[in-house]
Amino acid sequence: MRVLDSDTAPADLDPDLDLASGYCLTSLNKVLFLMSACDDAKVDLSSFTEADVAAMRTLRDVVTALEQHAGTAA
């Protein structure tokens, strides 16, 4: 699922750039992105609270959170 409206190559993504201001993700697109990332990483989205999701501000934050819950998909 593509939610980033960008021509940036994956290798050029900045893991510390803010998802909202840097990649222009709206709240809805952030949720869609996280759903897709969770599916790809086989992590159950319900592993995260609203506060967890709100704290995921960068790609690095998302990767770190996913690593902590790897393999929790139902």
C-alpha positions in Angstrom: 0.0 0.0 0.0 1.5 3.3 -1.0 0.6 6.2 1.3 3.7 8.3 0.8 3.1 10.8 -2.0 6.7 11.0 -3.0 9.2 9.9 -5.6 11.8 9.3 -3.0 13.7 6.0 -3.5 13.6 3.7 -0.4 17.4 4.1 0.0 16.9 7.9 0.2 14.3 7.8 3.0 15.5 9.6 6.2 14.6 7.4 9.2 14.6 10.4 11.5 12.4 12.7 9.4 9.0 13.5 10.9 6.3 11.5 9.2 3.8 14.3 9.2 5.9 17.3 8.3 8.6 15.6 6.4 6.6 13.1 4.4 3.2 14.9 4.6 1.3 12.0 6.1 -2.1 13.0 7.4 -3.4 11.2 10.5 -5.4 8.8 8.3 -2.4 8.1 6.0 -0.3 7.4 9.1 -2.8 4.8 10.3 -2.9 3.3 6.8 0.9 3.3 6.7 1.1 1.6 10.1 -1.5 -1.0 9.1 0.5 -1.9 6.0 3.8 -1.9 8.0 2.3 -4.2 10.6 1.0 -6.5 7.9 4.4 -6.7 6.3 6.2 -7.2 9.6 3.5 -9.7 10.8 2.8 -7.6 13.9 -0.8 -7.3 15.2 -1.8 -3.6 15.1 -3.7 -4.2 18.4 -0.3 -4.6 20.1 -0.1 -0.8 20.1 -2.1 1.7 22.2 -3.2 5.1 20.9 -0.2 6.6 22.9 2.2 4.1 21.2 0.9 5.2 17.7 1.1 8.9 18.6 4.7 8.4 19.8 5.7 6.9 16.3 6.7 10.2 14.7 9.6 8.9 12.5 10.3 5.9 10.4 12.9 4.9 13.0 10.2 5.0 15.7 8.0 2.7 13.6 10.8 0.3 13.0 11.7 0.2 16.7 8.1 -0.4 17.7 7.7 -3.1 15.1 10.9 -4.9 16.2 9.6 -5.0 19.8 6.4 -6.8 18.7 7.8 -9.0 15.9 5.7 -12.1 15.3 2.6 -11.0 17.3 0.2 -11.1 14.3 -2.9 -13.3 14.9 
